[in-house]
Amino acid sequence: MKDFVTSIKQIYAEERLTFILILLNIVLSLALLVFGVVNLNPAGAVVKIGYGDIGGYVSGSWADMLVFPLLAIVFGVFHNLIALRIFKKRGAGMTKFFLLTTTALIVGAFVVLLRLLEKV
């Protein structure tokens, strides 16, 4: 825990952009978590859960949509912990790349979730 706080303080003091990217990932992950949980439809017998190249939209159980809140937790917590470890081992450049990639994945998850909710 002490090492975690030290790493955060070091990133805040030396690399403000990296710190901003960490905060951005936390905010986007929280938004995906809230949006994913709010849009769960347990009353619906069948919901659209995916898109297949050949068959179009795939129907399934509402419980399959729990993957979006789970992704939000993984992105918000574990990816930021991995980013701190990358910062200690590889430096700020690789950390920024990792955090930008994580941001793109979160935005991609939002796009997929929005497209699936349009087809309900």
Residue pairs with C-beta under 8 A, 6 or more apart in sequence:
4 81
4 84
7 84
7 87
7 88
8 19
8 84
10 87
11 18
11 19
11 22
11 84
11 87
12 19
14 92
15 87
15 92
15 95
17 96
18 83
18 87
18 92
18 95
18 96
18 99
21 96
21 99
21 100
21 103
22 80
22 83
22 99
24 99
24 103
25 75
25 76
25 79
25 80
25 83
25 99
25 102
25 103
25 106
26 76
26 80
28 75
28 103
28 106
28 107
28 110
29 72
29 73
29 75
29 76
29 77
29 106
30 72
30 76
31 110
32 68
32 69
32 71
32 72
32 75
32 106
32 109
32 110
32 113
33 69
33 72
33 73
33 76
35 68
35 110
35 113
36 65
36 66
36 68
36 69
36 71
36 72
36 113
37 69
39 65
39 113
39 117
40 62
40 65
40 66
41 47
41 62
41 65
41 120
42 62
44 62
44 120
46 59
46 60
46 61
47 59
47 60
47 61
47 62
47 64
47 65
47 116
47 120
48 57
48 58
48 59
48 60
48 116
48 117
48 119
48 120
49 58
49 59
49 60
49 61
49 64
49 65
49 116
50 57
50 58
50 60
50 116
51 57
51 58
51 115
51 116
52 58
57 116
57 119
65 116
68 109
68 113
71 109
72 106
72 109
75 102
75 105
75 106
75 109
79 98
79 99
79 102
82 98
83 95
83 98
83 99
83 102
86 94
86 95
86 98
87 95
